[in-house]
């Protein structure tokens, strides 16, 4: 299934696409794979985070998950192996969320090629302004990976236009200026941000950072997709089942209103 098809199917069902985020190797290797099996029935696309020692864009919940996965021995090689196992479970789009340093440490061509071979559909690169290294972005695309970049409420229209020109998968609209984490309510600016991005691109737009339940999911559903990360990772941290939360969030996505 392509990214375009995944978003189109959700739209045909009258809802925003649900994009769960899980940290690779958390709460353990086996626990991660079990979590994948729990979320796949609800997911339209799946985002998998590569544990990193200095995740500047992540809040405390995902930071703790990354630290725990690293303590238990998760590595880039380990994430590659997990990608192969997850790909064997599903045809849905799989996006790797990674900071830039692991890419550079492995060598971009090697890193991109191996993840493509392991079944990745694309990459989310939160700390790479794409216009700072267009050749790296082109390399990923030439190898066959879709590229996803972040835009925030503070992004000017000119910045929006620049960034969308480098994206090929979808656009990740950050609901707040800051780090990931659960919130009781999303800012009113989310609707306007989605509207401004959609005025500059035909790619799907997904809102992330802050979605924690039905109400925030409904607010974020002005976009084509909604990313849910910290709330799921916290549930795993507290050894709670994921299905009730996913069901609640999916109900919120059915309240979709166009931006």
N, C-alpha and C positions, 0 to 999 in steps of 0.2 A: 504494500500500500504506500502511495506517495504522500508527502506532506499535504499537497494540494487536495488530494482525495480525502484525507483525514479531516481537514477543516470543512470541506464541502459536505461530507456525510453528517457532521454535527449540525451544520447550517440547515440541511434538509430536515433534520429532526427538530428544528426550532430552538436550538440552544447554542451556547458557546462551547467550543472544544475544551475538554478537560485534559490538562497536562500535569500529571503528578511529577514531583521531583523526589528522588531518593539518592542518598549518599552511598556510593559504591563501597561495600564492605561493612556497612553499619546496619544493625548492631553487631553483626558478625558476617562472615562470608555466607554461611547458611541462612542466617536471619535476613540478610539482604535478598537472597533469592526467594525466600518465602514471602517477603514483602512485595517483590515484583509480581509474584503469582496472585497476591491479594489485590494489587492495584490494576493489573492488566484488564480485567473485565470492565473497569470504569474508564480506563485511559483511552484517549484518542491518539495521543502521542505520549512518549515517556522521556523525561529528562533525567539523566544519570550524572551525578556530580563526581568528579575525580577528587579524592581527598587531597588537600593541600595544606601545608603548614602555616601559611599566612594568607587566609582567605579574606581579603580586605572588604569585599562586598557582602559578606555574610554576617548575620547576627549570631548571638551566642548559641542558639540551638544547633544550627548547622556547623558552627565552629567546633562545638563539642563532638558532634558526630564525626567530623573530619579527623579530629585529634584521636578519637577512639579507634577509628578504622586504621589510622596510621600506626597506632600503638600495637594493634593486632596484626601488623605486617602487610597491610594493603599497600600496593605500589602501582605504578603505571602498568607494569606487566600483569599484575593481578586484575586490574580494571579491564585490560584487554581480554583476559580469559573470561571475566564475568560478562562482557559484551557478547562474546561468542555464545555463552550459555543463555543469555536473555534473548538473543536473536533466534535461537533454536525454539524458543517458546512462542514467538509472535512475529507477524509480518508488519506490525504497526511501526511508524517512524520512531527511531531512537536517536536522541540528541545527547551528545556528551557536553557537559558544562565543565570547562577547564580554564584555569588561569593560564597566562602566557608562558610563565617560566618552565613548566614541565614540557611544553611544546619545544621551547628553545633548547632545553637540556637534552632531549632525545634527538633533536634535529627535525625541523618542520616536515620535510619530505617523508622521513621515516615514520614520524608520529602520525601524520595524516594517512599515509598509506596503510599502516597497520590497523588503525581504527576503522578505516573503510573496509578492509578485508575482514575485520571482526564483526561487521554488521552495522556500524554507525551510519545513520542517515545524514547527520550534520553536526555542527559544532556551535556552541554558545560560548563566546569569548568576552566575558564581562569587563576585563581590564585592557582590552585592545581598542583604542580609537582607530577604526579601520583605515582612515586616510593617513595614519602615521606609518603604516606598512602595507601598502596596496599589493606589493608583490607576494607577501605571505598569504593574503586573502585570496589572490588569484591562484596561488599554488593549491590551496585547499580545494578550491572550486574545480580546478583542472583534474585533481585526483578523484573528484566525484562527491565531495562533501558539501552540503548546503551550509551557508554561513548565516549566523544570527548575531545581531548586535543590539545593545541596549540604548534606549532613549528615556530621558527623565522629564518630569514636569518643567525643569529649568532649561531644557533644550530649546534653542531658538528655532524658528522656521527654517532658517538657513542651515542650521546644524541638522535638523531633521532631513532636509533634502540631501545633504551630503551623506549621511549615514545610510539612508535607505538605498542609495545607489550602490552600496557594497553588499547588501543583504540578498540572499537567494532563497532562504527557507521561510522565515517569518520575521516580524519585528517584535522585539521584546520591550514592551512599554513598562517602565518601572513606575509603580503607583505613587511612590514617595521618594524624596531625596534622602538617602540614607542606606542602611543595610537591610538585609532580609529579616523577616520576623512577622509574627502574628499581630493583627490589629483588630480592634473592635469595629472600626469604621474606616473606609478609605476616603481620601480627600476628594472634594468635589471636582478638583482639577483633572481627575482621571478621564472623565468624559471628554473634556476639551483636548487633552493630550491625544487621546485616540482619534478624535476628529481631525486634529492637525496632521497626524501621521498618515491617516487614510487619504488625506487630500494630496499626499505626495507619492503614494505607491499603491499598487494593486495587490501587493503581498498581504497575507493575513497579519493581523496585529493581535498579540497575546499580552495580557496584563499580568504582572507578577509583583511580589513583595507585599505581604500583608493579608492575603486571603486566608481566613481561618475558619470559616463556617458558611452557613446559608446566606446570611445578610451580606457579608463582604463578597461572596461569590456573585450574588445578584448585582452588586454595584460594579464589579469587574466585568460582568457579562455584557457591558456595552461594547466590548471588544469581540474579536472572532474566537479568542481562546483565553483560558485562565490557567495560570501556573499556580500550583499549590505545593509548597515545600516545607516550611518550618512546622506547620501544623501536623503534617504527616510524620516528619522526623521526630517531633516531640511525642507523638503517640507511640512510635517505636521505642523511644527512650523510656517511656513509662509502661512499656509492655502492654499497650492497649490494642485491640483489633482495629484495623484500618477501615473496614467496610462501613461501619456506621458513619464515620466522618465523610467518606467518599460519597455515600448516599445523600447525606445532608448537603454537601457541596453541589452535587449534580442537580438536586432540586433547585438550588439557587440559580444554576445556569439556565434552567428552563424559564426563568423570569427575564430572559434576555430582551433588552431594548436597544435598538441601533443607536450608535453615537451620532 
